[in-house]
């Protein structure tokens, strides 16, 4: 019988990463507390710190997802508001 992989929410990962950054407990203590491998905690901590700068960046969601997202979103709204095409501004 194959063991199913556990899936962790982004909130849980952030919580564990922040606890690891605080260093009030060792990574091994946190691993025992949350029943996670220490390497996984270090990975989440590194990923959290690597992406921390993006919290303060002024990049829009459409720039992150690309022009295709804006086009698809525009098409979706045109379908919903078909008789008001001028209400949607999409480049």
N, CA, C and O atoms as a Tinker XYZ file with bonds, in Angstrom:
   364  protein
     1  N      0.839000   -1.179000    0.000000    73     2
     2  CA     0.000000    0.000000    0.000000    64     1     3
     3  C      0.887000    1.247000    0.000000    63     2     4     5
     4  O      1.806000    1.367000    0.810000    81     3
     5  N      0.605000    2.148000   -0.897000    73     3     6
     6  CA     1.407000    3.352000   -1.051000    64     5     7
     7  C      0.957000    4.424000   -0.054000    63     6     8     9
     8  O     -0.237000    4.680000    0.102000    81     7
     9  N      1.929000    5.044000    0.616000    73     7    10
    10  CA     1.621000    6.097000    1.582000    64     9    11
    11  C      1.394000    7.409000    0.835000    63    10    12    13
    12  O      2.202000    7.804000   -0.005000    81    11
    13  N      0.282000    8.079000    1.151000    73    11    14
    14  CA    -0.056000    9.333000    0.493000    64    13    15
    15  C      0.779000   10.476000    1.078000    63    14    16    17
    16  O      0.973000   10.559000    2.291000    81    15
    17  N      1.262000   11.345000    0.207000    73    15    18
    18  CA     2.056000   12.492000    0.654000    64    17    19
    19  C      1.167000   13.503000    1.363000    63    18    20    21
    20  O      0.024000   13.736000    0.972000    81    19
    21  N      1.716000   14.092000    2.409000    73    19    22
    22  CA     0.960000   15.122000    3.118000    64    21    23
    23  C      1.079000   16.432000    2.359000    63    22    24    25
    24  O      2.106000   16.718000    1.744000    81    23
    25  N      0.016000   17.226000    2.407000    73    23    26
    26  CA    -0.005000   18.531000    1.754000    64    25    27
    27  C     -0.205000   19.583000    2.826000    63    26    28    29
    28  O     -1.078000   19.448000    3.683000    81    27
    29  N      0.603000   20.631000    2.779000    73    27    30
    30  CA     0.551000   21.681000    3.777000    64    29    31
    31  C      0.087000   22.982000    3.136000    63    30    32    33
    32  O      0.483000   23.310000    2.017000    81    31
    33  N     -0.748000   23.710000    3.848000    73    31    34
    34  CA    -1.232000   24.993000    3.327000    64    33    35
    35  C     -0.118000   26.028000    3.370000    63    34    36    37
    36  O      0.859000   25.879000    4.104000    81    35
    37  N     -0.278000   27.070000    2.581000    73    35    38
    38  CA     0.698000   28.154000    2.567000    64    37    39
    39  C      0.773000   28.812000    3.945000    63    38    40    41
    40  O      1.852000   29.201000    4.392000    81    39
    41  N     -0.369000   28.934000    4.615000    73    39    42
    42  CA    -0.393000   29.523000    5.948000    64    41    43
    43  C      0.401000   28.719000    6.958000    63    42    44    45
    44  O      1.115000   29.276000    7.792000    81    43
    45  N      0.271000   27.404000    6.877000    73    43    46
    46  CA     1.016000   26.534000    7.784000    64    45    47
    47  C      2.519000   26.644000    7.517000    63    46    48    49
    48  O      3.317000   26.730000    8.450000    81    47
    49  N      2.894000   26.641000    6.238000    73    47    50
    50  CA     4.306000   26.762000    5.883000    64    49    51
    51  C      4.884000   28.078000    6.394000    63    50    52    53
    52  O      5.994000   28.115000    6.925000    81    51
    53  N      4.119000   29.158000    6.230000    73    51    54
    54  CA     4.580000   30.468000    6.699000    64    53    55
    55  C      4.733000   30.474000    8.214000    63    54    56    57
    56  O      5.707000   31.012000    8.741000    81    55
    57  N      3.782000   29.884000    8.909000    73    55    58
    58  CA     3.830000   29.825000   10.371000    64    57    59
    59  C      5.091000   29.107000   10.841000    63    58    60    61
    60  O      5.793000   29.592000   11.728000    81    59
    61  N      5.376000   27.959000   10.250000    73    59    62
    62  CA     6.548000   27.173000   10.628000    64    61    63
    63  C      7.829000   27.931000   10.261000    63    62    64    65
    64  O      8.781000   27.954000   11.040000    81    63
    65  N      7.851000   28.548000    9.079000    73    63    66
    66  CA     9.029000   29.295000    8.645000    64    65    67
    67  C      9.310000   30.465000    9.593000    63    66    68    69
    68  O     10.462000   30.714000    9.947000    81    67
    69  N      8.268000   31.175000    9.998000    73    67    70
    70  CA     8.448000   32.306000   10.913000    64    69    71
    71  C      8.966000   31.823000   12.263000    63    70    72    73
    72  O      9.839000   32.459000   12.855000    81    71
    73  N      8.441000   30.712000   12.751000    73    71    74
    74  CA     8.955000   30.158000   14.006000    64    73    75
    75  C     10.428000   29.789000   13.877000    63    74    76    77
    76  O     11.204000   29.983000   14.813000    81    75
    77  N     10.808000   29.263000   12.733000    73    75    78
    78  CA    12.212000   28.900000   12.521000    64    77    79
    79  C     13.086000   30.148000   12.460000    63    78    80    81
    80  O     14.208000   30.146000   12.966000    81    79
    81  N     12.582000   31.203000   11.851000    73    79    82
    82  CA    13.342000   32.456000   11.752000    64    81    83
    83  C     13.529000   33.077000   13.131000    63    82    84    85
    84  O     14.591000   33.631000   13.416000    81    83
    85  N     12.522000   32.995000   13.990000    73    83    86
    86  CA    12.601000   33.555000   15.341000    64    85    87
    87  C     13.692000   32.884000   16.181000    63    86    88    89
    88  O     14.252000   33.502000   17.086000    81    87
    89  N     13.987000   31.627000   15.878000    73    87    90
    90  CA    15.017000   30.839000   16.565000    64    89    91
    91  C     14.781000   30.722000   18.065000    63    90    92    93
    92  O     15.733000   30.658000   18.844000    81    91
    93  N     13.518000   30.695000   18.471000    73    91    94
    94  CA    13.204000   30.459000   19.884000    64    93    95
    95  C     13.255000   28.975000   20.202000    63    94    96    97
    96  O     13.407000   28.576000   21.357000    81    95
    97  N     13.125000   28.161000   19.155000    73    95    98
    98  CA    13.283000   26.716000   19.248000    64    97    99
    99  C     14.211000   26.291000   18.116000    63    98   100   101
   100  O     14.279000   26.953000   17.081000    81    99
   101  N     14.920000   25.191000   18.315000    73    99   102
   102  CA    15.784000   24.696000   17.250000    64   101   103
   103  C     14.916000   24.108000   16.140000    63   102   104   105
   104  O     13.738000   23.809000   16.337000    81   103
   105  N     15.519000   23.955000   14.994000    73   103   106
   106  CA    14.810000   23.351000   13.865000    64   105   107
   107  C     14.386000   21.929000   14.220000    63   106   108   109
   108  O     13.308000   21.483000   13.827000    81   107
   109  N     15.234000   21.219000   14.962000    73   107   110
   110  CA    14.889000   19.849000   15.352000    64   109   111
   111  C     13.708000   19.826000   16.327000    63   110   112   113
   112  O     12.879000   18.917000   16.270000    81   111
   113  N     13.626000   20.804000   17.209000    73   111   114
   114  CA    12.480000   20.890000   18.115000    64   113   115
   115  C     11.199000   21.185000   17.337000    63   114   116   117
   116  O     10.151000   20.596000   17.602000    81   115
   117  N     11.295000   22.108000   16.370000    73   115   118
   118  CA    10.137000   22.414000   15.536000    64   117   119
   119  C      9.721000   21.191000   14.710000    63   118   120   121
   120  O      8.533000   20.920000   14.536000    81   119
   121  N     10.709000   20.469000   14.213000    73   119   122
   122  CA    10.423000   19.264000   13.426000    64   121   123
   123  C      9.658000   18.243000   14.259000    63   122   124   125
   124  O      8.721000   17.611000   13.771000    81   123
   125  N     10.055000   18.087000   15.499000    73   123   126
   126  CA     9.361000   17.153000   16.383000    64   125   127
   127  C      7.961000   17.673000   16.724000    63   126   128   129
   128  O      7.002000   16.903000   16.784000    81   127
   129  N      7.857000   18.971000   16.944000    73   127   130
   130  CA     6.575000   19.591000   17.299000    64   129   131
   131  C      5.547000   19.408000   16.188000    63   130   132   133
   132  O      4.393000   19.072000   16.457000    81   131
   133  N      5.963000   19.630000   14.938000    73   131   134
   134  CA     5.038000   19.583000   13.803000    64   133   135
   135  C      5.116000   18.278000   13.010000    63   134   136   137
   136  O      4.412000   18.117000   12.013000    81   135
   137  N      5.959000   17.354000   13.442000    73   135   138
   138  CA     6.152000   16.062000   12.772000    64   137   139
   139  C      6.513000   16.247000   11.298000    63   138   140   141
   140  O      5.905000   15.659000   10.404000    81   139
   141  N      7.525000   17.084000   11.085000    73   139   142
   142  CA     8.039000   17.390000    9.743000    64   141   143
   143  C      9.545000   17.183000    9.783000    63   142   144   145
   144  O     10.173000   17.381000   10.824000    81   143
   145  N     10.119000   16.791000    8.675000    73   143   146
   146  CA    11.566000   16.614000    8.599000    64   145   147
   147  C     12.264000   17.978000    8.711000    63   146   148   149
   148  O     11.795000   18.946000    8.114000    81   147
   149  N     13.359000   18.076000    9.453000    73   147   150
   150  CA    14.078000   19.352000    9.601000    64   149   151
   151  C     14.477000   19.991000    8.272000    63   150   152   153
   152  O     14.478000   21.215000    8.141000    81   151
   153  N     14.813000   19.162000    7.292000    73   151   154
   154  CA    15.182000   19.691000    5.979000    64   153   155
   155  C     14.010000   20.443000    5.356000    63   154   156   157
   156  O     14.209000   21.462000    4.695000    81   155
   157  N     12.793000   19.948000    5.562000    73   155   158
   158  CA    11.614000   20.618000    5.020000    64   157   159
   159  C     11.438000   21.989000    5.657000    63   158   160   161
   160  O     11.095000   22.951000    4.971000    81   159
   161  N     11.668000   22.085000    6.953000    73   159   162
   162  CA    11.554000   23.371000    7.642000    64   161   163
   163  C     12.597000   24.350000    7.113000    63   162   164   165
   164  O     12.289000   25.517000    6.870000    81   163
   165  N     13.822000   23.881000    6.935000    73   163   166
   166  CA    14.869000   24.754000    6.390000    64   165   167
   167  C     14.550000   25.216000    4.974000    63   166   168   169
   168  O     14.854000   26.350000    4.604000    81   167
   169  N     13.938000   24.338000    4.182000    73   167   170
   170  CA    13.540000   24.697000    2.818000    64   169   171
   171  C     12.484000   25.792000    2.854000    63   170   172   173
   172  O     12.589000   26.776000    2.122000    81   171
   173  N     11.463000   25.632000    3.701000    73   171   174
   174  CA    10.411000   26.641000    3.816000    64   173   175
   175  C     10.969000   27.954000    4.334000    63   174   176   177
   176  O     10.562000   29.022000    3.878000    81   175
   177  N     11.893000   27.892000    5.277000    73   175   178
   178  CA    12.516000   29.103000    5.833000    64   177   179
   179  C     13.288000   29.851000    4.746000    63   178   180   181
   180  O     13.160000   31.068000    4.613000    81   179
   181  N     14.083000   29.124000    3.978000    73   179   182
   182  CA    14.869000   29.729000    2.901000    64   181   183
   183  C     13.952000   30.337000    1.840000    63   182   184   185
   184  O     14.198000   31.446000    1.363000    81   183
   185  N     12.899000   29.612000    1.472000    73   183   186
   186  CA    11.952000   30.107000    0.473000    64   185   187
   187  C     11.235000   31.364000    0.977000    63   186   188   189
   188  O     11.036000   32.316000    0.222000    81   187
   189  N     10.852000   31.360000    2.250000    73   187   190
   190  CA    10.183000   32.512000    2.861000    64   189   191
   191  C     11.093000   33.737000    2.806000    63   190   192   193
   192  O     10.655000   34.821000    2.421000    81   191
   193  N     12.357000   33.567000    3.189000    73   191   194
   194  CA    13.301000   34.691000    3.195000    64   193   195
   195  C     13.630000   35.164000    1.780000    63   194   196   197
   196  O     13.798000   36.361000    1.550000    81   195
   197  N     13.723000   34.233000    0.837000    73   195   198
   198  CA    14.015000   34.597000   -0.556000    64   197   199
   199  C     12.891000   35.433000   -1.164000    63   198   200   201
   200  O     13.145000   36.315000   -1.983000    81   199
   201  N     11.657000   35.159000   -0.769000    73   199   202
   202  CA    10.510000   35.844000   -1.362000    64   201   203
   203  C     10.005000   37.015000   -0.514000    63   202   204   205
   204  O      9.019000   37.655000   -0.880000    81   203
   205  N     10.655000   37.298000    0.596000    73   203   206
   206  CA    10.196000   38.362000    1.502000    64   205   207
   207  C     10.176000   39.722000    0.814000    63   206   208   209
   208  O      9.296000   40.536000    1.095000    81   207
   209  N     11.114000   39.984000   -0.071000    73   207   210
   210  CA    11.198000   41.266000   -0.765000    64   209   211
   211  C      9.948000   41.538000   -1.600000    63   210   212   213
   212  O      9.553000   42.692000   -1.766000    81   211
   213  N      9.337000   40.505000   -2.116000    73   211   214
   214  CA     8.160000   40.689000   -2.976000    64   213   215
   215  C      6.971000   41.287000   -2.226000    63   214   216   217
   216  O      6.061000   41.833000   -2.849000    81   215
   217  N      6.971000   41.192000   -0.917000    73   215   218
   218  CA     5.891000   41.774000   -0.122000    64   217   219
   219  C      5.845000   43.287000   -0.320000    63   218   220   221
   220  O      4.771000   43.888000   -0.290000    81   219
   221  N      6.999000   43.894000   -0.521000    73   219   222
   222  CA     7.085000   45.341000   -0.638000    64   221   223
   223  C      7.226000   45.839000   -2.068000    63   222   224   225
   224  O      7.363000   47.042000   -2.291000    81   223
   225  N      7.196000   44.936000   -3.038000    73   223   226
   226  CA     7.321000   45.367000   -4.422000    64   225   227
   227  C      5.982000   45.885000   -4.922000    63   226   228   229
   228  O      4.933000   45.564000   -4.363000    81   227
   229  N      6.027000   46.682000   -5.972000    73   227   230
   230  CA     4.812000   47.284000   -6.519000    64   229   231
   231  C      4.462000   46.668000   -7.865000    63   230   232   233
   232  O      4.061000   47.375000   -8.791000    81   231
   233  N      4.609000   45.384000   -7.973000    73   231   234
   234  CA     4.305000   44.666000   -9.197000    64   233   235
   235  C      2.836000   44.258000   -9.157000    63   234   236   237
   236  O      2.354000   43.724000   -8.158000    81   235
   237  N      2.140000   44.516000  -10.252000    73   235   238
   238  CA     0.723000   44.167000  -10.297000    64   237   239
   239  C      0.559000   42.682000  -10.609000    63   238   240   241
   240  O      1.473000   42.034000  -11.120000    81   239
   241  N     -0.597000   42.168000  -10.299000    73   239   242
   242  CA    -0.885000   40.756000  -10.550000    64   241   243
   243  C     -0.817000   40.437000  -12.042000    63   242   244   245
   244  O     -0.399000   39.343000  -12.420000    81   243
   245  N     -1.220000   41.372000  -12.883000    73   243   246
   246  CA    -1.166000   41.107000  -14.318000    64   245   247
   247  C      0.281000   41.047000  -14.811000    63   246   248   249
   248  O      0.581000   40.315000  -15.755000    81   247
   249  N      1.176000   41.806000  -14.187000    73   247   250
   250  CA     2.589000   41.725000  -14.562000    64   249   251
   251  C      3.181000   40.397000  -14.125000    63   250   252   253
   252  O      4.033000   39.835000  -14.814000    81   251
   253  N      2.738000   39.896000  -12.991000    73   251   254
   254  CA     3.220000   38.611000  -12.499000    64   253   255
   255  C      2.737000   37.484000  -13.402000    63   254   256   257
   256  O      3.513000   36.606000  -13.780000    81   255
   257  N      1.467000   37.511000  -13.743000    73   255   258
   258  CA     0.882000   36.432000  -14.521000    64   257   259
   259  C      1.024000   36.622000  -16.025000    63   258   260   261
   260  O      0.806000   35.684000  -16.790000    81   259
   261  N      1.380000   37.807000  -16.448000    73   259   262
   262  CA     1.620000   38.060000  -17.858000    64   261   263
   263  C      0.421000   38.609000  -18.595000    63   262   264   265
   264  O     -0.685000   38.694000  -18.060000    81   263
   265  N      0.665000   38.974000  -19.818000    73   263   266
   266  CA    -0.364000   39.574000  -20.665000    64   265   267
   267  C     -1.509000   38.620000  -20.954000    63   266   268   269
   268  O     -2.648000   39.056000  -21.125000    81   267
   269  N     -1.226000   37.325000  -21.012000    73   267   270
   270  CA    -2.265000   36.341000  -21.296000    64   269   271
   271  C     -3.382000   36.397000  -20.274000    63   270   272   273
   272  O     -4.554000   36.239000  -20.618000    81   271
   273  N     -3.024000   36.620000  -19.021000    73   271   274
   274  CA    -4.026000   36.710000  -17.960000    64   273   275
   275  C     -4.964000   37.882000  -18.214000    63   274   276   277
   276  O     -6.180000   37.746000  -18.080000    81   275
   277  N     -4.410000   39.022000  -18.576000    73   275   278
   278  CA    -5.245000   40.200000  -18.827000    64   277   279
   279  C     -6.178000   39.959000  -20.006000    63   278   280   281
   280  O     -7.338000   40.369000  -19.967000    81   279
   281  N     -5.691000   39.301000  -21.047000    73   279   282
   282  CA    -6.509000   39.013000  -22.218000    64   281   283
   283  C     -7.656000   38.077000  -21.853000    63   282   284   285
   284  O     -8.800000   38.314000  -22.240000    81   283
   285  N     -7.353000   37.021000  -21.113000    73   283   286
   286  CA    -8.384000   36.057000  -20.708000    64   285   287
   287  C     -9.398000   36.719000  -19.788000    63   286   288   289
   288  O    -10.601000   36.497000  -19.926000    81   287
   289  N     -8.923000   37.527000  -18.853000    73   287   290
   290  CA    -9.824000   38.233000  -17.949000    64   289   291
   291  C    -10.750000   39.168000  -18.727000    63   290   292   293
   292  O    -11.948000   39.233000  -18.454000    81   291
   293  N    -10.190000   39.891000  -19.695000    73   291   294
   294  CA   -10.998000   40.781000  -20.528000    64   293   295
   295  C    -12.062000   40.028000  -21.304000    63   294   296   297
   296  O    -13.205000   40.477000  -21.391000    81   295
   297  N    -11.693000   38.879000  -21.873000    73   295   298
   298  CA   -12.653000   38.073000  -22.617000    64   297   299
   299  C    -13.765000   37.581000  -21.699000    63   298   300   301
   300  O    -14.935000   37.563000  -22.082000    81   299
   301  N    -13.398000   37.188000  -20.499000    73   299   302
   302  CA   -14.378000   36.700000  -19.537000    64   301   303
   303  C    -15.390000   37.801000  -19.193000    63   302   304   305
   304  O    -16.597000   37.560000  -19.189000    81   303
   305  N    -14.898000   38.989000  -18.911000    73   303   306
   306  CA   -15.796000   40.078000  -18.563000    64   305   307
   307  C    -16.639000   40.522000  -19.761000    63   306   308   309
   308  O    -17.792000   40.915000  -19.589000    81   307
   309  N    -16.087000   40.466000  -20.949000    73   307   310
   310  CA   -16.874000   40.807000  -22.139000    64   309   311
   311  C    -18.043000   39.848000  -22.303000    63   310   312   313
   312  O    -19.140000   40.251000  -22.688000    81   311
   313  N    -17.800000   38.575000  -22.009000    73   311   314
   314  CA   -18.867000   37.583000  -22.088000    64   313   315
   315  C    -19.951000   37.884000  -21.058000    63   314   316   317
   316  O    -21.141000   37.814000  -21.366000    81   315
   317  N    -19.540000   38.220000  -19.835000    73   315   318
   318  CA   -20.501000   38.496000  -18.766000    64   317   319
   319  C    -21.263000   39.785000  -19.042000    63   318   320   321
   320  O    -22.482000   39.847000  -18.880000    81   319
   321  N    -20.532000   40.809000  -19.461000    73   319   322
   322  CA   -21.143000   42.121000  -19.671000    64   321   323
   323  C    -21.227000   42.442000  -21.155000    63   322   324   325
   324  O    -20.942000   43.564000  -21.575000    81   323
   325  N    -21.619000   41.455000  -21.941000    73   323   326
   326  CA   -21.617000   41.571000  -23.402000    64   325   327
   327  C    -22.215000   42.829000  -23.953000    63   326   328   329
   328  O    -21.729000   43.329000  -24.968000    81   327
   329  N    -23.224000   43.362000  -23.354000    73   327   330
   330  CA   -23.859000   44.551000  -23.894000    64   329   331
   331  C    -23.206000   45.833000  -23.368000    63   330   332   333
   332  O    -23.666000   46.929000  -23.690000    81   331
   333  N    -22.119000   45.713000  -22.547000    73   331   334
   334  CA   -21.391000   46.886000  -22.063000    64   333   335
   335  C    -19.893000   46.748000  -22.365000    63   334   336   337
   336  O    -19.088000   46.827000  -21.437000    81   335
   337  N    -19.496000   46.548000  -23.603000    73   335   338
   338  CA   -18.079000   46.323000  -23.884000    64   337   339
   339  C    -17.177000   47.508000  -23.545000    63   338   340   341
   340  O    -15.983000   47.327000  -23.305000    81   339
   341  N    -17.730000   48.703000  -23.525000    73   339   342
   342  CA   -16.897000   49.877000  -23.222000    64   341   343
   343  C    -16.587000   49.966000  -21.717000    63   342   344   345
   344  O    -15.751000   50.773000  -21.312000    81   343
   345  N    -17.247000   49.149000  -20.891000    73   343   346
   346  CA   -17.015000   49.204000  -19.449000    64   345   347
   347  C    -15.729000   48.500000  -19.068000    63   346   348   349
   348  O    -15.265000   48.620000  -17.934000    81   347
   349  N    -15.147000   47.766000  -20.006000    73   347   350
   350  CA   -13.932000   46.995000  -19.696000    64   349   351
   351  C    -12.773000   47.578000  -20.493000    63   350   352   353
   352  O    -12.831000   47.710000  -21.715000    81   351
   353  N    -11.727000   47.920000  -19.762000    73   351   354
   354  CA   -10.540000   48.465000  -20.419000    64   353   355
   355  C     -9.436000   47.432000  -20.268000    63   354   356   357
   356  O     -8.934000   47.195000  -19.169000    81   355
   357  N     -9.071000   46.826000  -21.375000    73   355   358
   358  CA    -8.004000   45.829000  -21.389000    64   357   359
   359  C     -7.100000   46.158000  -22.554000    63   358   360   361
   360  O     -7.566000   46.363000  -23.674000    81   359
   361  N     -5.822000   46.207000  -22.294000    73   359   362
   362  CA    -4.856000   46.490000  -23.375000    64   361   363
   363  C     -4.648000   45.276000  -24.231000    63   362   364
   364  O     -3.874000   45.320000  -25.187000    81   363
